[in-house]
């Protein structure tokens, strides 16, 4: 019996925040033509689009900047056999100083994630992430990440 789309998404979310899981293992969950769309948020004020290779390449950098990450899935809404909406709360902790956020700062975000599937793999992901500014004690509308490491 094929894995449900909700189970695949939960396995994927657990994998991307687990530093013990390799990019290759995450890649096994992604369609070769995968596209990730990040809508504007405090970390990415202009938003971004990444293909599968860029998603996998960014895993190491993201894990180097933000540790103790966790997703708590609130619920899933199946649109049909190939589309799923997932609501989740994400939390993490700065592993290094990130602009105005010193290492050790904890924060969280509520996310609405829209997934599409092809051939039993994640084909498209579109995220709408709302960072809780109260959790960071920030008053600005975005977090300048000018001191982000260029590689892990």
C-alpha atoms as an extended CHARMM CRD file, in Angstrom:
* protein
*
       152  EXT
         1         1  UNK       CA              0.0000000000        0.0000000000        0.0000000000  PROA      1               0.0000000000
         2         2  UNK       CA              1.4940000000        3.3860000000       -0.9700000000  PROA      2               0.0000000000
         3         3  UNK       CA              2.3750000000        5.8520000000        1.7660000000  PROA      3               0.0000000000
         4         4  UNK       CA             -0.3150000000        8.4850000000        2.3710000000  PROA      4               0.0000000000
         5         5  UNK       CA              0.5140000000       12.0490000000        1.3920000000  PROA      5               0.0000000000
         6         6  UNK       CA              0.0860000000       13.1650000000        5.0320000000  PROA      6               0.0000000000
         7         7  UNK       CA              2.5370000000       10.4860000000        6.2150000000  PROA      7               0.0000000000
         8         8  UNK       CA              5.0230000000       11.5210000000        3.5120000000  PROA      8               0.0000000000
         9         9  UNK       CA              4.8010000000       15.1700000000        4.5610000000  PROA      9               0.0000000000
        10        10  UNK       CA              5.2720000000       14.3010000000        8.2280000000  PROA      10              0.0000000000
        11        11  UNK       CA              8.3070000000       12.1560000000        7.3680000000  PROA      11              0.0000000000
        12        12  UNK       CA              9.7100000000       15.0100000000        5.2470000000  PROA      12              0.0000000000
        13        13  UNK       CA              9.1750000000       17.6520000000        7.9610000000  PROA      13              0.0000000000
        14        14  UNK       CA             10.8580000000       15.4260000000       10.5460000000  PROA      14              0.0000000000
        15        15  UNK       CA             13.7820000000       14.7910000000        8.1900000000  PROA      15              0.0000000000
        16        16  UNK       CA             14.5190000000       18.4130000000        7.2720000000  PROA      16              0.0000000000
        17        17  UNK       CA             14.9080000000       19.4620000000       10.9170000000  PROA      17              0.0000000000
        18        18  UNK       CA             16.9250000000       16.4070000000       12.0210000000  PROA      18              0.0000000000
        19        19  UNK       CA             20.6690000000       17.0740000000       11.6750000000  PROA      19              0.0000000000
        20        20  UNK       CA             21.2960000000       13.3070000000       11.5910000000  PROA      20              0.0000000000
        21        21  UNK       CA             19.2840000000       12.9460000000        8.3620000000  PROA      21              0.0000000000
        22        22  UNK       CA             21.4090000000       13.4830000000        5.2490000000  PROA      22              0.0000000000
        23        23  UNK       CA             20.4740000000       15.6540000000        2.2940000000  PROA      23              0.0000000000
        24        24  UNK       CA             20.4640000000       12.4570000000        0.2260000000  PROA      24              0.0000000000
        25        25  UNK       CA             17.8180000000       10.9300000000        2.5000000000  PROA      25              0.0000000000
        26        26  UNK       CA             15.6950000000       14.0990000000        2.2690000000  PROA      26              0.0000000000
        27        27  UNK       CA             16.1700000000       14.0690000000       -1.4910000000  PROA      27              0.0000000000
        28        28  UNK       CA             14.6560000000       10.5890000000       -1.6640000000  PROA      28              0.0000000000
        29        29  UNK       CA             11.3360000000       12.1920000000       -0.6500000000  PROA      29              0.0000000000
        30        30  UNK       CA             11.4600000000       14.8740000000       -3.3600000000  PROA      30              0.0000000000
        31        31  UNK       CA             10.4860000000       14.6110000000       -7.0100000000  PROA      31              0.0000000000
        32        32  UNK       CA             13.3840000000       15.4070000000       -9.4100000000  PROA      32              0.0000000000
        33        33  UNK       CA             11.4210000000       18.4700000000      -10.6270000000  PROA      33              0.0000000000
        34        34  UNK       CA             10.5050000000       19.6530000000       -7.1150000000  PROA      34              0.0000000000
        35        35  UNK       CA              9.9560000000       23.3990000000       -6.6360000000  PROA      35              0.0000000000
        36        36  UNK       CA              9.8040000000       25.1260000000       -3.2430000000  PROA      36              0.0000000000
        37        37  UNK       CA              8.1380000000       28.5510000000       -3.0560000000  PROA      37              0.0000000000
        38        38  UNK       CA              8.6420000000       30.5770000000        0.1140000000  PROA      38              0.0000000000
        39        39  UNK       CA              6.2740000000       33.5100000000        0.4030000000  PROA      39              0.0000000000
        40        40  UNK       CA              7.6500000000       36.7250000000        1.9830000000  PROA      40              0.0000000000
        41        41  UNK       CA              8.3050000000       36.5060000000        5.7110000000  PROA      41              0.0000000000
        42        42  UNK       CA             10.6390000000       37.9530000000        8.3550000000  PROA      42              0.0000000000
        43        43  UNK       CA             13.5690000000       35.7570000000        7.2920000000  PROA      43              0.0000000000
        44        44  UNK       CA             12.9750000000       36.2240000000        3.5650000000  PROA      44              0.0000000000
        45        45  UNK       CA             11.2440000000       39.6070000000        3.0130000000  PROA      45              0.0000000000
        46        46  UNK       CA             11.1470000000       39.1050000000       -0.7640000000  PROA      46              0.0000000000
        47        47  UNK       CA             10.3230000000       35.4110000000       -0.6360000000  PROA      47              0.0000000000
        48        48  UNK       CA             12.1830000000       32.8630000000       -2.7390000000  PROA      48              0.0000000000
        49        49  UNK       CA             11.8710000000       29.9820000000       -5.1690000000  PROA      49              0.0000000000
        50        50  UNK       CA             14.2100000000       27.0010000000       -5.0390000000  PROA      50              0.0000000000
        51        51  UNK       CA             14.4990000000       23.8950000000       -7.1310000000  PROA      51              0.0000000000
        52        52  UNK       CA             15.2840000000       20.4950000000       -5.6350000000  PROA      52              0.0000000000
        53        53  UNK       CA             19.0590000000       20.9910000000       -5.7700000000  PROA      53              0.0000000000
        54        54  UNK       CA             18.8500000000       24.3760000000       -4.0330000000  PROA      54              0.0000000000
        55        55  UNK       CA             16.5270000000       22.9610000000       -1.3510000000  PROA      55              0.0000000000
        56        56  UNK       CA             18.9760000000       20.1750000000       -0.5970000000  PROA      56              0.0000000000
        57        57  UNK       CA             21.9620000000       22.5410000000       -0.7150000000  PROA      57              0.0000000000
        58        58  UNK       CA             20.3030000000       24.8960000000        1.7950000000  PROA      58              0.0000000000
        59        59  UNK       CA             19.7530000000       22.1570000000        4.4050000000  PROA      59              0.0000000000
        60        60  UNK       CA             23.2720000000       22.3460000000        5.8110000000  PROA      60              0.0000000000
        61        61  UNK       CA             23.3070000000       26.1390000000        5.9570000000  PROA      61              0.0000000000
        62        62  UNK       CA             19.9200000000       26.2510000000        7.6480000000  PROA      62              0.0000000000
        63        63  UNK       CA             20.9030000000       23.6540000000       10.2200000000  PROA      63              0.0000000000
        64        64  UNK       CA             24.1620000000       25.5440000000       10.9190000000  PROA      64              0.0000000000
        65        65  UNK       CA             22.1960000000       28.7420000000       11.6430000000  PROA      65              0.0000000000
        66        66  UNK       CA             19.1640000000       27.3140000000       13.4420000000  PROA      66              0.0000000000
        67        67  UNK       CA             19.2890000000       24.3440000000       15.7920000000  PROA      67              0.0000000000
        68        68  UNK       CA             16.7920000000       22.4880000000       17.9390000000  PROA      68              0.0000000000
        69        69  UNK       CA             14.2350000000       22.7570000000       15.1640000000  PROA      69              0.0000000000
        70        70  UNK       CA             10.8770000000       21.0760000000       15.4370000000  PROA      70              0.0000000000
        71        71  UNK       CA              7.6120000000       20.9270000000       13.5030000000  PROA      71              0.0000000000
        72        72  UNK       CA              4.3760000000       20.3010000000       15.3270000000  PROA      72              0.0000000000
        73        73  UNK       CA              1.7680000000       19.4080000000       12.7200000000  PROA      73              0.0000000000
        74        74  UNK       CA             -1.6160000000       20.8530000000       13.6250000000  PROA      74              0.0000000000
        75        75  UNK       CA             -3.5970000000       19.2300000000       10.8430000000  PROA      75              0.0000000000
        76        76  UNK       CA             -3.7220000000       18.2040000000        7.2080000000  PROA      76              0.0000000000
        77        77  UNK       CA             -6.4300000000       18.9620000000        4.6560000000  PROA      77              0.0000000000
        78        78  UNK       CA             -6.4770000000       16.6990000000        1.6210000000  PROA      78              0.0000000000
        79        79  UNK       CA             -7.6550000000       18.5610000000       -1.4570000000  PROA      79              0.0000000000
        80        80  UNK       CA             -7.4820000000       15.4210000000       -3.5990000000  PROA      80              0.0000000000
        81        81  UNK       CA             -5.0430000000       12.5300000000       -4.1400000000  PROA      81              0.0000000000
        82        82  UNK       CA             -2.2820000000       14.8410000000       -5.3520000000  PROA      82              0.0000000000
        83        83  UNK       CA             -2.6630000000       17.9630000000       -3.1560000000  PROA      83              0.0000000000
        84        84  UNK       CA             -2.4700000000       18.4600000000        0.5970000000  PROA      84              0.0000000000
        85        85  UNK       CA             -2.5180000000       21.5140000000        2.8650000000  PROA      85              0.0000000000
        86        86  UNK       CA             -0.6230000000       21.2080000000        6.1460000000  PROA      86              0.0000000000
        87        87  UNK       CA             -0.7820000000       23.6040000000        9.0810000000  PROA      87              0.0000000000
        88        88  UNK       CA              2.1390000000       23.3800000000       11.4740000000  PROA      88              0.0000000000
        89        89  UNK       CA              4.0150000000       25.2940000000       14.1030000000  PROA      89              0.0000000000
        90        90  UNK       CA              7.7700000000       25.4010000000       13.6420000000  PROA      90              0.0000000000
        91        91  UNK       CA             10.2390000000       26.3150000000       16.3700000000  PROA      91              0.0000000000
        92        92  UNK       CA             13.9790000000       26.7140000000       16.4600000000  PROA      92              0.0000000000
        93        93  UNK       CA             16.9030000000       28.3090000000       18.2230000000  PROA      93              0.0000000000
        94        94  UNK       CA             19.6750000000       30.4770000000       16.7950000000  PROA      94              0.0000000000
        95        95  UNK       CA             22.8210000000       28.3610000000       16.6860000000  PROA      95              0.0000000000
        96        96  UNK       CA             24.8410000000       31.4920000000       15.8460000000  PROA      96              0.0000000000
        97        97  UNK       CA             24.2260000000       35.2370000000       16.0710000000  PROA      97              0.0000000000
        98        98  UNK       CA             21.7510000000       36.1720000000       13.3050000000  PROA      98              0.0000000000
        99        99  UNK       CA             21.6520000000       39.9380000000       12.8490000000  PROA      99              0.0000000000
       100       100  UNK       CA             19.9410000000       41.2870000000       15.9720000000  PROA      100             0.0000000000
       101       101  UNK       CA             19.2710000000       37.7890000000       17.3460000000  PROA      101             0.0000000000
       102       102  UNK       CA             22.0070000000       36.4000000000       19.5800000000  PROA      102             0.0000000000
       103       103  UNK       CA             22.8120000000       32.6960000000       19.5740000000  PROA      103             0.0000000000
       104       104  UNK       CA             20.3680000000       30.8720000000       21.8210000000  PROA      104             0.0000000000
       105       105  UNK       CA             17.3470000000       33.0100000000       20.8780000000  PROA      105             0.0000000000
       106       106  UNK       CA             14.2690000000       30.7820000000       20.5510000000  PROA      106             0.0000000000
       107       107  UNK       CA             11.4930000000       31.5810000000       18.1230000000  PROA      107             0.0000000000
       108       108  UNK       CA              8.5130000000       30.0120000000       16.4230000000  PROA      108             0.0000000000
       109       109  UNK       CA              6.3760000000       30.4150000000       13.3540000000  PROA      109             0.0000000000
       110       110  UNK       CA              2.9490000000       29.2710000000       12.2650000000  PROA      110             0.0000000000
       111       111  UNK       CA              3.0120000000       27.8330000000        8.7710000000  PROA      111             0.0000000000
       112       112  UNK       CA              0.5240000000       26.9440000000        6.0950000000  PROA      112             0.0000000000
       113       113  UNK       CA              2.1630000000       24.6070000000        3.5870000000  PROA      113             0.0000000000
       114       114  UNK       CA              0.6420000000       23.6270000000        0.2850000000  PROA      114             0.0000000000
       115       115  UNK       CA              2.0130000000       20.3950000000       -1.1880000000  PROA      115             0.0000000000
       116       116  UNK       CA              1.5700000000       18.7390000000       -4.5560000000  PROA      116             0.0000000000
       117       117  UNK       CA              2.6870000000       15.1820000000       -5.2510000000  PROA      117             0.0000000000
       118       118  UNK       CA              3.8180000000       13.3260000000       -8.3330000000  PROA      118             0.0000000000
       119       119  UNK       CA              4.9780000000        9.7170000000       -8.5680000000  PROA      119             0.0000000000
       120       120  UNK       CA              4.6050000000        9.3190000000       -4.7870000000  PROA      120             0.0000000000
       121       121  UNK       CA              7.0470000000       12.1730000000       -4.0820000000  PROA      121             0.0000000000
       122       122  UNK       CA              6.7970000000       15.8370000000       -3.1020000000  PROA      122             0.0000000000
       123       123  UNK       CA              6.5900000000       17.7820000000       -6.3590000000  PROA      123             0.0000000000
       124       124  UNK       CA              5.6700000000       21.2850000000       -5.1600000000  PROA      124             0.0000000000
       125       125  UNK       CA              5.7540000000       23.0220000000       -1.7880000000  PROA      125             0.0000000000
       126       126  UNK       CA              4.5100000000       26.5500000000       -1.1620000000  PROA      126             0.0000000000
       127       127  UNK       CA              4.9620000000       27.9890000000        2.3370000000  PROA      127             0.0000000000
       128       128  UNK       CA              3.2970000000       30.8840000000        4.0820000000  PROA      128             0.0000000000
       129       129  UNK       CA              5.2730000000       31.3330000000        7.3150000000  PROA      129             0.0000000000
       130       130  UNK       CA              4.2870000000       33.7930000000       10.0150000000  PROA      130             0.0000000000
       131       131  UNK       CA              7.1270000000       34.3090000000       12.4950000000  PROA      131             0.0000000000
       132       132  UNK       CA              5.9620000000       35.2080000000       15.9770000000  PROA      132             0.0000000000
       133       133  UNK       CA              7.8170000000       38.4640000000       16.6960000000  PROA      133             0.0000000000
       134       134  UNK       CA              6.9400000000       38.2120000000       20.3760000000  PROA      134             0.0000000000
       135       135  UNK       CA              9.0030000000       35.0370000000       20.5830000000  PROA      135             0.0000000000
       136       136  UNK       CA             12.0550000000       36.9600000000       19.3260000000  PROA      136             0.0000000000
       137       137  UNK       CA             11.2870000000       40.2430000000       21.1190000000  PROA      137             0.0000000000
       138       138  UNK       CA             11.8450000000       42.0470000000       17.8140000000  PROA      138             0.0000000000
       139       139  UNK       CA             10.0210000000       45.1650000000       16.7370000000  PROA      139             0.0000000000
       140       140  UNK       CA             11.2230000000       45.2150000000       13.1360000000  PROA      140             0.0000000000
       141       141  UNK       CA              9.3470000000       43.7250000000       10.2130000000  PROA      141             0.0000000000
       142       142  UNK       CA             12.2350000000       41.4890000000        9.1330000000  PROA      142             0.0000000000
       143       143  UNK       CA             15.4100000000       39.8950000000       10.4440000000  PROA      143             0.0000000000
       144       144  UNK       CA             18.4450000000       41.1320000000        8.4930000000  PROA      144             0.0000000000
       145       145  UNK       CA             20.5720000000       38.0670000000        7.8650000000  PROA      145             0.0000000000
       146       146  UNK       CA             23.5600000000       39.8750000000        6.3740000000  PROA      146             0.0000000000
       147       147  UNK       CA             25.9080000000       37.7430000000        8.4790000000  PROA      147             0.0000000000
       148       148  UNK       CA             24.5340000000       34.4290000000        7.2770000000  PROA      148             0.0000000000
       149       149  UNK       CA             27.2210000000       31.8440000000        6.6010000000  PROA      149             0.0000000000
       150       150  UNK       CA             27.5950000000       31.1480000000        2.8970000000  PROA      150             0.0000000000
       151       151  UNK       CA             28.0680000000       27.4220000000        3.4330000000  PROA      151             0.0000000000
       152       152  UNK       CA             27.8680000000       24.8330000000        6.1640000000  PROA      152             0.0000000000
